[in-house]
Amino acid sequence: MKIVSSETLRVATLSGAVVLFEAGVPRVVADEIGHIAVQMGAKELRDDHVEEVEVAVVDEAVEITTTSPDAELVTVLEKMMDEGDPKNFKADGYPKAAVVNKAMGRTIDTDTREAAWESILNS
């Protein structure tokens, strides 16, 4: 099933699978994931149907800066992912803050935690 979403969308199943749909980027996924994504507002792309999309072009320079996530945090998150305990994850598929903070021995802010999680999902 080929799915596209107009906005970034995270689909999480009860089995612990998490799929990230980038805005405007078509992705081929299993029917189970595709049906959940459609229920969350994504669209199914079919070969017999072509949808026109309006694209806006902006003539501005944008500076993008990236930082690498904390290696220790990434290791903790990878371990959580490997263990796959559903009690450690929220409904949207992200790890629970309390579980991450306990494993790290310190408080990790939401942006840092989510950036590290996204880097694992996209690697």
Buried (B, 14 or more C-beta within 10 A) or exposed (E): BEBBBEEEBBBBEEEBBBBBBEEEEEBEBEEEBBBBBBEEEBBBBEEEEEEEEEEEEEEEEEEEEEEEBBEEBBBBBBEBBEEEEEEBBEEEBBBBBEBBBEBBEEEBEEEBBBBBBBBBBEE
